[in-house]
């Protein structure tokens, strides 16, 4: 009986449609298979520069506690300038996550978009 059903399907063209569907299946492989999210505490401007180079070269987002830098207003202004320059030239994002006491920032490469809700 199965042979008869297969014969009918083949003659009606139903068998070919199923084979074509299997051939049309598309597999999408992402360029960057995973992202490592780096958590760090910035002790100074050199940590910010290292983090920004990590983001541009390795394409990994960084969540950074900047509470130590907040103590020195001049260094905090320099960091703000570095982050603004990064956003303008590279196209990445830098967003303040905490406001109450701690200064935690997430910095991402342009390939990762942050959605604000």
MMTF fields as JSON, N, C-alpha, C and O atoms, coordinates in Angstrom:
{
  "mmtfVersion": "1.0.0",
  "mmtfProducer": "UNKNOWN",
  "numBonds": 467,
  "numAtoms": 468,
  "numGroups": 117,
  "numChains": 1,
  "numModels": 1,
  "chainsPerModel": [1],
  "groupsPerChain": [117],
  "chainIdList": ["A"],
  "bondAtomList": [4, 2, 8, 6, 12, 10, 16, 14, 20, 18, 24, 22, 28, 26, 32, 30, 36, 34, 40, 38, 44, 42, 48, 46, 52, 50, 56, 54, 60, 58, 64, 62, 68, 66, 72, 70, 76, 74, 80, 78, 84, 82, 88, 86, 92, 90, 96, 94, 100, 98, 104, 102, 108, 106, 112, 110, 116, 114, 120, 118, 124, 122, 128, 126, 132, 130, 136, 134, 140, 138, 144, 142, 148, 146, 152, 150, 156, 154, 160, 158, 164, 162, 168, 166, 172, 170, 176, 174, 180, 178, 184, 182, 188, 186, 192, 190, 196, 194, 200, 198, 204, 202, 208, 206, 212, 210, 216, 214, 220, 218, 224, 222, 228, 226, 232, 230, 236, 234, 240, 238, 244, 242, 248, 246, 252, 250, 256, 254, 260, 258, 264, 262, 268, 266, 272, 270, 276, 274, 280, 278, 284, 282, 288, 286, 292, 290, 296, 294, 300, 298, 304, 302, 308, 306, 312, 310, 316, 314, 320, 318, 324, 322, 328, 326, 332, 330, 336, 334, 340, 338, 344, 342, 348, 346, 352, 350, 356, 354, 360, 358, 364, 362, 368, 366, 372, 370, 376, 374, 380, 378, 384, 382, 388, 386, 392, 390, 396, 394, 400, 398, 404, 402, 408, 406, 412, 410, 416, 414, 420, 418, 424, 422, 428, 426, 432, 430, 436, 434, 440, 438, 444, 442, 448, 446, 452, 450, 456, 454, 460, 458, 464, 462],
  "bondOrderList": [1, 1, 1, 1, 1, 1, 1, 1, 1, 1, 1, 1, 1, 1, 1, 1, 1, 1, 1, 1, 1, 1, 1, 1, 1, 1, 1, 1, 1, 1, 1, 1, 1, 1, 1, 1, 1, 1, 1, 1, 1, 1, 1, 1, 1, 1, 1, 1, 1, 1, 1, 1, 1, 1, 1, 1, 1, 1, 1, 1, 1, 1, 1, 1, 1, 1, 1, 1, 1, 1, 1, 1, 1, 1, 1, 1, 1, 1, 1, 1, 1, 1, 1, 1, 1, 1, 1, 1, 1, 1, 1, 1, 1, 1, 1, 1, 1, 1, 1, 1, 1, 1, 1, 1, 1, 1, 1, 1, 1, 1, 1, 1, 1, 1, 1, 1],
  "groupList": [{"groupName": "UNK", "atomNameList": ["N", "CA", "C", "O"], "elementList": ["N", "C", "C", "O"], "formalChargeList": [0, 0, 0, 0], "bondAtomList": [1, 0, 2, 1, 3, 2], "bondOrderList": [1, 1, 2], "singleLetterCode": "X", "chemCompType": "L-PEPTIDE LINKING"}],
  "groupTypeList": [0, 0, 0, 0, 0, 0, 0, 0, 0, 0, 0, 0, 0, 0, 0, 0, 0, 0, 0, 0, 0, 0, 0, 0, 0, 0, 0, 0, 0, 0, 0, 0, 0, 0, 0, 0, 0, 0, 0, 0, 0, 0, 0, 0, 0, 0, 0, 0, 0, 0, 0, 0, 0, 0, 0, 0, 0, 0, 0, 0, 0, 0, 0, 0, 0, 0, 0, 0, 0, 0, 0, 0, 0, 0, 0, 0, 0, 0, 0, 0, 0, 0, 0, 0, 0, 0, 0, 0, 0, 0, 0, 0, 0, 0, 0, 0, 0, 0, 0, 0, 0, 0, 0, 0, 0, 0, 0, 0, 0, 0, 0, 0, 0, 0, 0, 0, 0],
  "groupIdList": [1, 2, 3, 4, 5, 6, 7, 8, 9, 10, 11, 12, 13, 14, 15, 16, 17, 18, 19, 20, 21, 22, 23, 24, 25, 26, 27, 28, 29, 30, 31, 32, 33, 34, 35, 36, 37, 38, 39, 40, 41, 42, 43, 44, 45, 46, 47, 48, 49, 50, 51, 52, 53, 54, 55, 56, 57, 58, 59, 60, 61, 62, 63, 64, 65, 66, 67, 68, 69, 70, 71, 72, 73, 74, 75, 76, 77, 78, 79, 80, 81, 82, 83, 84, 85, 86, 87, 88, 89, 90, 91, 92, 93, 94, 95, 96, 97, 98, 99, 100, 101, 102, 103, 104, 105, 106, 107, 108, 109, 110, 111, 112, 113, 114, 115, 116, 117],
  "secStructList": [7, 2, 2, 2, 2, 2, 2, 2, 2, 2, 2, 2, 6, 2, 2, 2, 2, 2, 2, 2, 2, 2, 2, 2, 7, 7, 7, 7, 7, 7, 1, 1, 7, 7, 7, 7, 7, 3, 3, 3, 3, 7, 7, 1, 2, 2, 2, 2, 2, 2, 2, 2, 2, 2, 2, 2, 2, 2, 7, 7, 7, 3, 3, 3, 3, 7, 6, 6, 4, 4, 4, 7, 2, 2, 2, 2, 2, 2, 2, 2, 2, 2, 2, 2, 2, 2, 2, 2, 2, 6, 7, 7, 3, 3, 3, 3, 7, 7, 7, 1, 1, 7, 7, 3, 3, 3, 3, 3, 7, 6, 6, 1, 7, 7, 7, 7, 7],
  "xCoordList": [0.82, 0.0, 0.87, 0.558, 1.966, 2.861, 3.473, 3.645, 3.801, 4.361, 3.374, 3.768, 2.097, 1.067, 0.959, 0.864, 0.975, 0.882, 2.097, 1.957, 3.286, 4.49, 4.425, 4.832, 3.915, 3.788, 2.826, 3.098, 1.707, 0.71, 1.295, 1.151, 1.958, 2.57, 3.592, 3.669, 4.377, 5.41, 4.794, 5.28, 3.728, 3.067, 2.326, 2.208, 1.827, 1.118, 2.069, 1.652, 3.337, 4.313, 4.434, 5.14, 3.768, 3.826, 5.187, 5.654, 5.799, 7.106, 8.167, 9.045, 8.099, 9.094, 9.0, 10.02, 7.787, 7.622, 8.33, 8.987, 8.195, 8.838, 10.354, 11.047, 10.876, 12.316, 12.804, 13.867, 12.05, 12.433, 12.442, 13.297, 11.485, 11.454, 12.711, 13.267, 13.153, 14.37, 15.581, 16.485, 15.606, 16.714, 16.704, 17.766, 15.542, 15.427, 15.731, 15.817, 15.892, 16.171, 17.475, 18.495, 17.442, 18.594, 19.119, 18.351, 20.409, 21.051, 21.823, 22.628, 21.568, 22.244, 23.247, 22.891, 24.486, 25.541, 25.973, 26.402, 25.869, 26.264, 27.762, 28.546, 28.152, 29.569, 30.308, 31.441, 29.667, 30.279, 29.404, 28.291, 29.881, 29.036, 28.568, 27.457, 29.372, 28.953, 29.703, 30.749, 29.171, 29.814, 30.163, 29.349, 31.344, 31.726, 31.458, 31.935, 30.708, 30.455, 31.46, 31.505, 32.256, 33.329, 32.846, 32.308, 33.041, 32.707, 34.012, 34.902, 34.137, 35.392, 35.16, 34.112, 36.163, 36.157, 37.29, 38.443, 36.967, 37.97, 38.68, 38.043, 40.009, 40.812, 41.308, 41.633, 41.364, 41.856, 41.599, 40.949, 42.126, 41.916, 42.514, 41.986, 43.612, 44.236, 43.302, 43.319, 42.488, 41.521, 40.439, 39.977, 40.04, 39.038, 39.61, 38.93, 40.849, 41.483, 41.617, 41.374, 42.002, 42.089, 40.719, 40.604, 39.693, 38.344, 37.859, 37.275, 38.1, 37.659, 38.394, 37.802, 39.677, 40.403, 39.885, 39.802, 39.534, 38.944, 37.622, 37.34, 36.83, 35.532, 35.722, 35.034, 36.638, 36.827, 37.481, 37.127, 38.421, 39.142, 38.388, 38.265, 37.888, 37.278, 35.754, 35.13, 35.16, 33.701, 32.934, 31.81, 33.536, 32.882, 32.35, 33.077, 31.101, 30.583, 31.216, 31.637, 31.271, 31.872, 30.912, 30.363, 30.719, 29.997, 31.049, 31.782, 31.121, 32.224, 31.718, 30.854, 32.286, 32.025, 33.041, 34.246, 32.567, 33.456, 33.438, 33.732, 33.101, 33.017, 34.361, 34.407, 35.46, 36.785, 37.174, 37.829, 36.777, 37.122, 36.302, 36.734, 35.122, 34.223, 34.859, 34.451, 35.843, 36.502, 37.333, 37.5, 37.852, 38.707, 37.934, 37.777, 37.449, 36.627, 37.342, 36.715, 38.638, 39.38, 39.445, 39.211, 39.762, 39.843, 38.463, 38.348, 37.424, 36.057, 35.679, 35.0, 36.114, 35.863, 36.609, 36.074, 37.852, 38.622, 37.933, 37.857, 37.435, 36.724, 35.477, 35.184, 34.744, 33.558, 33.904, 33.173, 35.014, 35.464, 35.846, 35.543, 36.52, 36.902, 35.656, 35.596, 34.668, 33.438, 32.663, 32.114, 32.618, 31.94, 32.656, 32.012, 33.974, 34.761, 34.534, 34.42, 34.471, 34.203, 32.849, 32.727, 31.84, 30.499, 30.462, 29.809, 31.162, 31.129, 31.943, 31.503, 33.123, 34.003, 33.725, 33.673, 33.546, 33.362, 31.898, 31.589, 31.002, 29.579, 29.043, 27.906, 29.835, 29.379, 28.443, 28.13, 28.001, 27.097, 27.693, 28.391, 27.421, 27.82, 26.647, 26.242, 26.105, 24.902, 25.118, 25.635, 24.717, 24.786, 23.676, 22.507, 24.048, 23.067, 22.573, 21.4, 23.434, 23.056, 23.287, 24.25, 22.405, 22.563, 22.738, 23.319, 22.268, 22.251, 23.569, 23.74, 24.493, 25.749, 26.817, 27.965, 26.496, 27.488, 27.328, 26.237, 28.437, 28.434, 28.805, 29.987, 27.81, 28.028, 27.589, 26.483, 28.487, 28.251, 28.373, 29.232, 27.509, 27.68, 28.154, 27.582, 29.215, 29.802, 29.776, 30.277, 29.195, 29.057, 29.629, 29.676, 30.065, 30.502, 29.287, 28.151, 29.515, 28.386, 27.536, 26.377, 28.078, 27.329, 26.233, 25.298, 26.341, 25.356, 24.554, 25.103, 23.273, 22.399, 21.693, 21.197, 21.658, 20.963, 19.573, 19.413, 18.574, 17.195, 16.793, 16.831, 16.412, 15.99, 14.483, 13.744, 14.029, 12.578, 12.197, 11.025],
  "yCoordList": [-1.19, 0.0, 1.263, 2.247, 1.213, 2.365, 2.641, 3.797, 1.572, 1.742, 2.434, 3.255, 2.106, 2.717, 4.211, 5.046, 4.544, 5.956, 6.743, 7.87, 6.149, 6.815, 7.032, 8.082, 6.043, 6.141, 7.269, 8.045, 7.356, 8.4, 9.779, 10.711, 9.906, 11.185, 11.615, 12.787, 10.65, 10.974, 11.416, 12.359, 10.744, 11.096, 12.429, 13.141, 12.771, 14.033, 15.208, 16.366, 14.903, 15.954, 16.368, 17.326, 15.672, 16.028, 15.696, 16.388, 14.68, 14.265, 15.309, 15.575, 15.9, 16.884, 18.164, 18.768, 18.569, 19.779, 19.642, 20.575, 18.475, 18.266, 18.298, 18.844, 17.718, 17.734, 19.157, 19.537, 19.953, 21.34, 22.178, 23.048, 21.92, 22.665, 22.386, 23.288, 21.139, 20.797, 21.49, 21.913, 21.608, 22.259, 23.77, 24.391, 24.371, 25.803, 26.254, 27.455, 25.331, 25.704, 26.48, 26.052, 27.625, 28.507, 28.506, 28.581, 28.423, 28.481, 29.793, 30.106, 30.553, 31.82, 31.656, 31.258, 31.961, 31.871, 33.289, 34.032, 33.683, 35.045, 35.243, 34.306, 36.495, 36.797, 36.655, 36.175, 37.073, 37.022, 36.091, 36.465, 34.883, 33.866, 34.196, 33.817, 34.886, 35.254, 36.502, 36.842, 37.156, 38.337, 38.073, 37.54, 38.437, 38.384, 39.771, 40.77, 39.83, 41.11, 41.233, 40.395, 42.273, 42.465, 43.394, 44.466, 42.979, 43.799, 44.275, 43.469, 45.588, 46.118, 47.375, 48.016, 47.704, 48.952, 49.812, 49.381, 51.009, 51.92, 52.635, 53.283, 52.51, 53.191, 54.544, 55.427, 54.699, 55.942, 55.996, 55.121, 57.048, 57.268, 56.142, 55.822, 55.533, 54.444, 53.231, 52.52, 52.987, 51.885, 52.166, 51.254, 53.423, 53.804, 53.594, 53.055, 54.014, 53.848, 52.368, 51.978, 51.542, 50.095, 49.514, 48.678, 49.953, 49.452, 49.836, 49.013, 51.08, 51.521, 50.781, 50.473, 50.493, 49.72, 48.286, 47.696, 47.713, 46.371, 46.333, 45.38, 47.368, 47.426, 47.544, 46.865, 48.388, 48.581, 47.378, 47.03, 46.737, 45.616, 44.289, 43.547, 43.993, 42.689, 42.69, 41.63, 43.877, 44.034, 43.5, 43.018, 43.583, 43.136, 44.335, 45.308, 44.281, 45.356, 45.3, 44.24, 46.445, 46.537, 47.262, 48.309, 46.691, 47.368, 47.806, 46.981, 49.121, 49.671, 50.508, 51.373, 50.22, 51.023, 52.16, 51.917, 53.38, 54.544, 55.345, 56.541, 54.713, 55.401, 55.962, 57.031, 55.261, 55.736, 57.011, 57.888, 57.111, 58.287, 59.495, 60.638, 59.236, 60.317, 61.21, 62.36, 60.696, 61.482, 62.634, 63.653, 62.488, 63.511, 64.182, 63.585, 65.414, 66.082, 66.272, 66.15, 66.567, 66.763, 65.46, 65.45, 64.378, 63.088, 62.658, 62.059, 62.956, 62.619, 63.357, 62.795, 64.618, 65.383, 64.764, 64.676, 64.335, 63.676, 62.4, 62.123, 61.629, 60.388, 60.706, 60.032, 61.725, 62.139, 62.523, 62.186, 63.227, 63.59, 62.377, 62.311, 61.406, 60.166, 59.404, 58.915, 59.309, 58.584, 59.303, 58.659, 60.626, 61.395, 61.221, 61.04, 61.275, 61.067, 59.655, 59.477, 58.672, 57.293, 57.186, 56.553, 57.798, 57.753, 58.44, 57.956, 59.567, 60.337, 59.684, 59.656, 59.16, 58.618, 57.161, 56.793, 56.332, 54.89, 54.543, 53.626, 55.267, 54.979, 54.068, 53.604, 53.802, 52.968, 53.733, 54.898, 53.067, 53.699, 53.639, 52.685, 54.649, 54.69, 55.26, 56.404, 54.45, 54.839, 54.634, 53.602, 55.626, 55.542, 54.617, 54.815, 53.598, 52.638, 52.974, 52.754, 53.497, 53.796, 55.267, 55.861, 55.844, 57.245, 57.401, 58.393, 56.482, 56.626, 56.173, 54.995, 57.101, 56.783, 56.217, 56.657, 55.268, 54.652, 55.179, 55.546, 55.203, 55.6, 54.362, 54.078, 53.632, 52.436, 52.749, 53.235, 52.458, 52.782, 51.508, 50.668, 51.367, 50.293, 50.943, 51.926, 50.368, 50.877, 49.735, 48.646, 49.979, 48.921, 49.353, 50.544, 48.375, 48.683, 49.003, 48.757, 49.544, 49.908, 48.718, 48.901, 47.51, 46.32, 45.944, 45.223, 46.422, 46.106, 47.364, 48.374, 47.289, 48.432, 48.208, 47.117, 49.256, 49.215, 49.795, 50.844, 49.114, 49.574, 50.152, 49.47, 51.407, 52.081, 51.971, 52.348, 51.456, 51.326, 52.05, 52.06],
  "zCoordList": [0.0, 0.0, 0.0, -0.671, 0.767, 0.825, -0.541, -0.931, -1.27, -2.606, -3.537, -4.366, -3.403, -4.236, -3.906, -4.806, -2.596, -2.188, -2.682, -3.156, -2.571, -3.053, -4.56, -5.058, -5.282, -6.739, -7.112, -8.029, -6.402, -6.689, -6.376, -7.167, -5.214, -4.849, -5.886, -6.254, -6.352, -7.33, -8.649, -9.272, -9.082, -10.343, -10.25, -11.247, -9.059, -8.889, -8.634, -8.65, -8.402, -8.176, -6.715, -6.401, -5.837, -4.414, -3.812, -2.907, -4.293, -3.768, -4.1, -3.28, -5.283, -5.701, -4.858, -4.528, -4.517, -3.718, -2.379, -1.919, -1.755, -0.467, -0.614, 0.245, -1.696, -1.928, -2.189, -1.697, -2.951, -3.223, -1.959, -1.793, -1.059, 0.199, 1.009, 1.637, 0.994, 1.723, 1.107, 1.827, -0.214, -0.89, -0.653, -0.657, -0.45, -0.273, 1.147, 1.403, 2.063, 3.449, 3.53, 2.989, 4.208, 4.306, 5.727, 6.686, 5.852, 7.158, 7.234, 6.357, 8.292, 8.487, 9.615, 10.724, 9.329, 10.321, 10.671, 9.789, 11.941, 12.297, 12.137, 12.283, 11.832, 11.68, 13.001, 13.045, 14.058, 15.386, 16.206, 16.575, 16.5, 17.089, 18.498, 18.871, 19.291, 20.631, 21.07, 20.517, 22.041, 22.589, 24.042, 24.797, 24.423, 25.819, 26.389, 25.851, 27.461, 28.114, 29.246, 30.147, 29.192, 30.163, 31.265, 30.991, 32.512, 33.674, 34.283, 34.554, 34.501, 35.014, 35.856, 35.775, 36.661, 37.425, 36.893, 36.865, 36.477, 35.935, 37.077, 37.908, 37.112, 38.127, 37.628, 38.422, 36.309, 35.739, 34.245, 33.673, 33.625, 32.193, 31.356, 30.291, 31.822, 31.064, 30.97, 29.965, 32.008, 31.945, 30.906, 30.219, 30.795, 29.786, 28.385, 27.512, 28.17, 26.861, 26.51, 25.368, 27.485, 27.247, 26.902, 26.006, 27.606, 27.359, 25.962, 25.256, 25.567, 24.24, 23.129, 22.095, 23.331, 22.315, 22.27, 21.193, 23.428, 23.475, 22.706, 21.979, 22.875, 22.195, 20.685, 19.923, 20.249, 18.802, 18.148, 17.022, 18.815, 18.213, 18.342, 17.367, 19.534, 19.793, 19.667, 19.652, 19.577, 19.437, 20.65, 20.509, 21.837, 23.055, 23.845, 24.045, 24.292, 25.136, 26.532, 26.996, 27.179, 28.504, 29.436, 29.092, 30.62, 31.685, 32.686, 33.231, 32.926, 33.698, 34.876, 34.729, 36.044, 37.234, 37.242, 37.303, 37.182, 37.113, 38.41, 38.394, 39.529, 40.817, 41.26, 41.868, 40.968, 41.366, 40.623, 41.188, 39.378, 38.572, 39.01, 38.856, 39.555, 39.971, 41.042, 41.206, 41.764, 42.82, 42.26, 42.93, 41.046, 40.432, 39.287, 38.222, 39.492, 38.464, 37.128, 36.076, 37.15, 35.892, 35.09, 33.882, 35.772, 35.088, 34.596, 33.527, 35.358, 34.955, 33.674, 32.816, 33.536, 32.303, 31.124, 30.019, 31.37, 30.303, 29.84, 28.643, 30.794, 30.456, 29.647, 28.659, 30.062, 29.306, 27.884, 26.952, 27.707, 26.362, 25.534, 24.343, 26.171, 25.459, 25.005, 23.877, 25.891, 25.538, 24.435, 23.541, 24.496, 23.443, 22.109, 21.076, 22.127, 20.919, 20.359, 19.146, 21.234, 20.813, 20.132, 19.084, 20.716, 20.129, 18.77, 17.845, 18.645, 17.403, 16.289, 15.139, 16.616, 15.572, 15.241, 14.067, 16.251, 16.027, 15.794, 15.032, 16.442, 16.294, 17.375, 17.281, 18.399, 19.503, 20.411, 20.167, 21.457, 22.401, 23.802, 24.144, 24.602, 26.002, 26.786, 26.576, 27.691, 28.418, 29.911, 30.338, 30.7, 32.148, 32.64, 32.31, 33.437, 33.936, 35.337, 35.639, 36.195, 37.588, 37.869, 37.385, 38.648, 39.023, 40.528, 40.969, 41.309, 42.766, 43.378, 43.694, 43.543, 44.213, 43.313, 43.388, 42.47, 41.597, 40.183, 39.748, 39.491, 38.081, 37.27, 37.074, 36.804, 36.001, 34.58, 34.344, 33.633, 32.231, 31.405, 31.671, 30.402, 29.423, 28.128, 27.659, 27.563, 26.325, 25.32, 25.601, 24.151, 23.152, 21.804, 21.497, 20.998, 19.632, 18.75, 19.155, 17.559, 16.692, 16.265, 15.892, 16.309, 15.888, 16.883, 16.534, 18.105, 19.126, 19.434, 19.874, 19.203, 19.469, 20.798, 21.08, 21.604, 22.881, 22.683, 22.06, 23.214, 23.105, 24.448, 25.471, 24.43, 25.67, 25.802, 24.893, 26.93, 27.172, 28.415, 28.79]
}
